[in-house]
Every structure is written in C-alpha cells, then in structure tokens.
Amino acid sequence: MAQPSLDPPRPELAVTPADFVAALRVLRIWSNLTYRQLTAKARASGDHLAVSTLASMLNRSTLPRREVVAGFVRACGLDEQAVAAWVAVRDGLSVRSDQPNERAALAAVHQPPTHIEPSARPAPSMLPPAIRDFTGRVTELKALRDVLARQFTGEAHPEVQVTAAISGMGGTGKTTLALHAAHALDQVFPDGQLWVDLRDAEGSPLEPGDVLARFLRALGVDPRAIPDGQGERAEVYRMLLAYRRVLVVLDNASSERQIRPLLPGTATCAVLVTSRLRMTGIEGAWHLELGQFTTDEAVQLLARITNEERVLPDIEKATEIAEYCGGLPLAVRIAGARLAARPAWRLGHLAALLGDERRRLDRLATGDLAVRASLALSYRELDGQARRLFRLLSQFDVPDFPVWLAAAVLECPFEQAAEHLETLVDAQLLAVGGTDNAGQIRFLYHDLVRLFAAECAVAEESEEATAQALVRGLGTWVTLAERMAPAIPGPCFALIASPVPRPPVDWADEYLGDIDPLSWFDAERAAMVSATRQACRLMLDDLAFDLAGRLEKYFDLRGMYVDWASLNTEVLALCRRTGNLLGEAVMLRGLLDVRTWAAGPGDGAAMAQLHGEAVRLLARFEALGNEPGSADAAVMCSWALAAAGSYPEAVAMGERALRLATRSGHLGGEARAHLALAVATFEQGQIEVATTHTAAALERARELGNSRWEATALQFSGIGHRELGNFDEAHRLLTESLRISRADRDDYTATLTLLALARLQVKRGDPEARETAEMSLALGREYHMTHHQAEALLLLGEIELAEDRPARAVPYLERSVTLWRTRGWPSFQAAALTSLGRARLHSDPQAARGAFEEAHALFVQLGNMDKAAELTALIEFSDAARQRRR
C-alpha cells in the first residue's frame, strides 16, 4: 500500500507517555493501515497483536509494553533500526515516569488546558436548519446529548474523542434526530459544527478526500493551499481541529472506510454519524439503533404536520394511517404532507387509499419524499446474492423466519446464508427479531420493506423462480418438522406424507441437531401455521397437508385444539377442491380426534358422530391401500363402538386395527389398538383382560419412545388395578403417569389421570379427592375437554353425596348429565343419572324417578341387567318416598 507523502513521526520528540502514544497514533496514520491490516502484518512478522490490543494501546495515555511497541512499529512498515529507536524511547520514558517528582513536573508542563479559548480561525456553522415539527425520540435525544456533552460537563479535560453512531433503516428519522441533537449542543461546541451529507444527488457515496476539502474550506483554508492527497488533507484537518471544540456530523455514511479519514483525532471534538449500516468497525463508538415510532408518536407527528384540530377529532382514522405507515417516520411525514396539501381530504379517505396494499408505496410519496426511493437506496448497494435473497424471502407470508430458510431459498451452505442475512440486517432491510425458544435467531421484514421487496421480486424474478423458491422453503419446513415430530409426545398416528420431494438439508445435523424438538415446534409454530395457510392460498395441497399434519402432535400436546381444528379444516377444504384424497383422509383423521375429545358440547352425540365418520375414514384409507391410516381409523371405530355399548363389535374392530398396525409396522397403531381393546373389555367388566392390553400398550409406547402414550398406558393400567382393588399399585402407576404428563406440560393426559387418581382417593377415603377432582375440572374447562369435564362433575357430585350433602351434589350432577348427553356414551350417562336421582331422592322424588327411569333404559340398552335391576329397586324406592310425602 502506498505511503502518504510525509515522513514518519520521530519518537524522540515525545517527552511524556501521552506524547509517545500520540506519536504511535500518528505512526498508524502514516502507515495508512487499518487495525486488521496491522494485525495481519504483525502475524506475518511473527508478532502477535490483536485488534483489541491495538485499539486499547492507541486510546490510552500510558506506555504500552515494549514487545507491543516493537511489533506495532514493525507492522507499520519501519525497519529494525527504527524499531530499536522506538523501543529505546519507550524504555527511557518508562524509567523517568517511575520517578514521582519528574513525572509530576512533566505532567504539569504537558497537561492541555482545561478550558479552551475560542480559536481565531472562523467557526464553521454548516448545520442545515432544525426540523420544525420534530416529534418524539425523547429517550434517544437525551442519550445523545449525554454522550456527546459528557466530556465537557466536568472539570477534567477530555481524554478520548467521542463518536456517536445512529443507525436504522431508511426513513426512521436518523438525520432529523442528528440535526436536532446537534442544534441543541451548539453551546457545548462553541468552535463550530461541521456537517456533510455523505451521499451525492444520485445517492452515491462521496469520497472522503472530497469531504475533507470541503471541511478545510469551511475551516478557513485557502482552496489553493489544500493538499492534493487524502492523507495530507486529513493531517491538516486534524491539526486545525486540535484543541478546538467542534461537533462533526457525518450524515448518511456508507462505510467505516468512508468516515474514518473524517474523524478529528482530538478528544476536544465529538463526531455524530448517521448510517443505515451499523458502524461496528469504528473503534470506541457509542451506538444508537433507531427503531420505528410507536402508534402514539406517529399520530402526534401526523397532527404536527397537518394540525391537531384536523387529526385529534378523528383519532381512529389517524391511528389507522399510522399503522399503514408501519410506524416509519418518513412514511408518516409523507402521509401528513399529503393531508396538509389537501385540506378537503378527510383522514378516512387517505386511510382507504393506504389500505390498498398493492398501491401503498405509490401513495407514500410526495414531492422529493418517497418511501420506495429511500428503500431503493439501500437495495442498490447490496451484492447480487443478497439482493436475490431480499426479494425471495419476501414471498413467504410468515411473521419471521430463521437462518435455515435463507439457506433453503438460495440452495447455498448454511454459513453463506447467514452472511447474506447479516448483510441485509446491516443494510437495515431486515430486522433481527430476537432469539427464539430453540436458540435460533429470527429475522423479519418491516411491513413497508416487505412490500418493496415483493415489488423487486415481481420486477426481477421470473414466476418460475419465485414458485420454486417458495416450494423449497415450505418443503424445508416440512422436512425439518418430519425430523422433529417423532420425538413429540403426542398422538400415535401414523406419519403419512405426501409424495412431494423433500429438499436436502445436509446442514440440519450440525446446526439443528442439539435443538430440543418441542422447543423447535414452539419456535416455528406461528411461521408454520402462516406457511400452511399460504400453501392453501397458492393451491399447494400436498405441502399444505404435510405442514398441517406435522403440527398435529404439537397442537395436541400444547392443548391448542382450536388452532388444530381450524388449520385442518382449511387444508381439508383445499384437498377436496383439488381431489387430493390422501390429504383429505389425513386431515379428517386429525379433525375427528380433536372434535371428539376436545370439542365443546354440541347438539348431537359425539361418539355416534365419531363412529359414522370413522367408518367413512376407514373406507378412504382402505381405498388408498394405506394400512397404517386404516389402523388409525379402525381404532377410532372401536372407541365409538365401545362407547355405544356394542362391545363385541368394538373388540372385533380393535383386533382388526391391531392386525393392520402389526402388518404395516405401525408401532404407534399397535399401542392405540391395545388401548382400544382395553376400553372395550373394561366396559364389559373384564378388568383382568383389560389390564393385559394396557400392559401391552405400555410396552409398545416405551419402545416407540412416546412419553404421551407411555403416560396414557400407565393411566389406564392404574385404572384397571384400582378396579381390581390393587390400590398401592394403582397409585404408583397413576403417580408415574402424572409425573410424565407434567414434565411434558401435557394437560390433556394429566386431566384424565387426575380424575383416575381422585377416584382412587375416594376409594381409600383420602380427603384430598375433592381437590384433585377440582383440578381436573379446571383443566377440562380450560381446554374445552367436554368428556373430562363431565366425568369430573360426576365425581364431585358423588363426593358430595358420600358426605351427605345431596343439595350441593345436584348442580354438579345436573351439569354432568347435560354434558354426557352430548357425548353419546351411555354407560357414563347412566351413571350420572343414577347419582342425580340419588341426590334428588328426598327433596324431589318425582324428579329422582325420572332420572332413575332414564338410567334404567340406558342400562337395558347396554345389556347390563345387573345395573338395570338396581335401578328398578331405586325406582320403587322413589315411588315409596313420593307416597310418604303426600
């Protein structure tokens, strides 16, 4: 690299450690090397100089270590004789500065003045006028004032030049804030303010040498005396600013390289930089990231530009305009200017114009102000791949996204995708949304930036390229979800996928291998839901049902039943329109599950509806030749048949499901089939047979590694042992089930386990039974689990009866009966009616008789003649009670 046309500084002129460090700073300027270049040259010479070491050394007034001095001088390009001379001067100063009296004398001689008189040279005043309607930014303005003025508020002389850097996306008001702060600090910097817009009229960056010439002229240098070279101009510039209190405002900086020659180099001056980029390479700079306005600030600016009498009476429409502007001050200013120029316009008219997303950027332009032009300036400075990524990512209608989406879209290595994203963040065209539950950094667009990016995509990308990028991105969500889903402890449904090819994810093991699958779904849920709905709008039926299907276990575990039902319903409608029979069957399978077990009460009998739909689902899967899906549907049929009291048919269907699952290697289907058989045999009173099935289900659930089904199998095993009178074993099994459910935050399974535990506590005379049942009821209500609510209410009513409080039992039991009528499970409904009749027996024998008669009919329907006989006796007892009341 060419050296500037001046001699290197002479170390022997330094008489204090501070002078010596100042000479080192001049030497670095003479070398014309950056810190990183110096570090690299030192390494090549066998020296070790970290960037942080250099920055620390040149920004202090104490002597560096001799080996650091030697390595630094050598890296600056001087020969070994010069290196020895610098080290000798350093050692001599070290000896002298260790003598207290001489050190004090030197400090007194060389201490700069604590008060600097105004210079005889002209004081430049280059600041443009302040903005009249400056709004908000109270916190940011105070912080800037404190940082830029703090060196001059005490008695101590400033030691280090202050540089404050304001960054933010185009249109956030960086220049406005900088000018407002600079005008407010004019008394702190009495020797003037230098200001420059570092972009020309076409938006191209100005050369630092040209800016230095401008500054030198403002500082009183005869234009004929301004040196030709940038290095010499910088030397003269720094000499002229030495010991002067000048504020230098560098607006719209494009890089550290552009502004570094413009830094004064004296601690008496301060620098305020604005840039769309984060100027992290400026050593010791204080950084302020400027964000969007709040809605209140945006409305306030709108009112100041127009007038408050026009805006405040229509605050609702003003808020709507502010929201369409996305809180971007430039956009709000443009909207306000349009209103101010058109006094006849109502705010609602402008709000309606901005509501058209396709024309919004067109309408956010007035005079020489335009949001599109502001964004285009940042866009033009990107390289080709970053531009393409900016365009293509805008096609994904998701709230935010992780790094891997960029890798999928560009089909590039993960590290390269991360670099491109950082480029977009540095250019303020993407924002960092924080770190998600899985530890991934998430990125997002400002609303107006997304519109601009989408415009660029339409103009510069072919429809085919855009469509392919969308398929790759959505497909990668599916691929990763398929990797994660098996570890989610949700339903044991068969994993049924579309035939769409999966994009390669060679980087997944390295970058996502340590992420907890449940945390990954927590992080990706919102994006995946949005992506699924976008796939529906684009008629991508295979991708849509793949995405929705991979979310089912997560939705179930997290109790997000409304989301589950809503998404499956939307995808189901798409699959029916496109004739996607497999997708239709998969979506129906999930819908049947959520509507049966987690739906609110309806007009019909839930279990009867389950049976009809499950039979049709079974026929669909069989027509497709999909045995795992057929096994899942057959289990649903078995549950519905057991609920209806068709026990032999329920057992036959459960055995059919078990055969299908075993033959197709569907281990989860085997676990489900065994539990269905356990329910069918339990309902017939075959408790020991039922427990053999629960043990088999537990074995398969553990082999599968599905903790949800392990907890479920433990739960049913506990119920079986409770009915067999093995109370200790039942308690152990139920407690273990509850522990697993709570560890997984699986409230669905925990709710039924709490019910089973409460019934066990009743049998053992444990007073905690009521509290346990109430916990179960609360969870059932929170997650709209009708079946669980009905059973919890029945149990609470029975507890009140057992404690001889029939009047308090009646409301529980009435509500339980009402819910059981919607379920269509006669055995539970008959039990609730029997308990309700007992609660009413003494207060209202006629009502009690009605409950007993309905229960009797249900037990007869179920073929349970023992229970029917008990109800006959209760009916006779209620008749006798009624006679006694006459």
HELIX and SHEET records of a PDB file:
HELIX    1   1 PRO A   11  LEU A   13  5                                   3    
HELIX    2   2 PRO A   17  SER A   31  1                                  15    
HELIX    3   3 TYR A   35  ALA A   44  1                                  10    
HELIX    4   4 VAL A   51  LEU A   58  1                                   8    
HELIX    5   5 ARG A   66  ALA A   75  1                                  10    
HELIX    6   6 GLU A   80  SER A   97  1                                  18    
HELIX    7   7 PRO A  100  HIS A  110  1                                  11    
HELIX    8   8 VAL A  138  ALA A  149  1                                  12    
HELIX    9   9 ARG A  150  PHE A  152  5                                   3    
HELIX   10  10 LYS A  174  ALA A  184  1                                  11    
HELIX   11  11 PRO A  208  ALA A  218  1                                  11    
HELIX   12  12 PRO A  223  ALA A  225  5                                   3    
HELIX   13  13 GLN A  230  LEU A  241  1                                  12    
HELIX   14  14 GLU A  256  ILE A  259  1                                   4    
HELIX   15  15 ARG A  260  LEU A  262  5                                   3    
HELIX   16  16 THR A  295  ILE A  305  1                                  11    
HELIX   17  17 GLU A  308  VAL A  311  1                                   4    
HELIX   18  18 LEU A  312  ASP A  314  5                                   3    
HELIX   19  19 ILE A  315  TYR A  324  1                                  10    
HELIX   20  20 PRO A  329  ALA A  341  1                                  13    
HELIX   21  21 LEU A  347  GLY A  355  1                                   9    
HELIX   22  22 GLU A  357  ARG A  359  5                                   3    
HELIX   23  23 ARG A  360  ARG A  363  1                                   4    
HELIX   24  24 VAL A  371  ARG A  380  1                                  10    
HELIX   25  25 GLY A  384  LEU A  393  1                                  10    
HELIX   26  26 VAL A  403  LEU A  410  1                                   8    
HELIX   27  27 PHE A  414  ASP A  426  1                                  13    
HELIX   28  28 ASP A  447  GLU A  460  1                                  14    
HELIX   29  29 GLU A  463  MET A  484  1                                  22    
HELIX   30  30 ALA A  485  ALA A  487  5                                   3    
HELIX   31  31 ALA A  508  LEU A  512  1                                   5    
HELIX   32  32 PRO A  517  ARG A  537  1                                  21    
HELIX   33  33 ASP A  541  ARG A  558  1                                  18    
HELIX   34  34 TYR A  561  THR A  578  1                                  18    
HELIX   35  35 LEU A  581  TRP A  597  1                                  17    
HELIX   36  36 ALA A  606  LEU A  624  1                                  19    
HELIX   37  37 GLU A  627  ALA A  643  1                                  17    
HELIX   38  38 TYR A  647  SER A  664  1                                  18    
HELIX   39  39 LEU A  667  GLU A  683  1                                  17    
HELIX   40  40 ILE A  687  LEU A  704  1                                  18    
HELIX   41  41 SER A  707  GLU A  723  1                                  17    
HELIX   42  42 PHE A  727  ALA A  743  1                                  17    
HELIX   43  43 ASP A  747  ARG A  764  1                                  18    
HELIX   44  44 ALA A  769  GLU A  782  1                                  14    
HELIX   45  45 THR A  786  ALA A  802  1                                  17    
HELIX   46  46 PRO A  806  ARG A  823  1                                  18    
HELIX   47  47 PRO A  826  ARG A  840  1                                  15    
HELIX   48  48 PRO A  845  LEU A  862  1                                  18    
HELIX   49  49 MET A  865  ARG A  885  1                                  21    
SHEET    1   A 5 GLN A 193  ASP A 197  0                                        
SHEET    2   A 5 LEU A 247  ALA A 253  1                                        
SHEET    3   A 5 ALA A 270  SER A 275  1                                        
SHEET    4   A 5 VAL A 162  SER A 167  1                                        
SHEET    5   A 5 TRP A 286  GLU A 289  1                                        
SHEET    1   B 2 ALA A 365  THR A 366  0                                        
SHEET    2   B 2 LEU A 369  ALA A 370 -1                                        
SHEET    1   C 3 PHE A 401  PRO A 402  0                                        
SHEET    2   C 3 ILE A 441  LEU A 444 -1                                        
SHEET    3   C 3 ALA A 431  THR A 435 -1                                        
END                                                                             
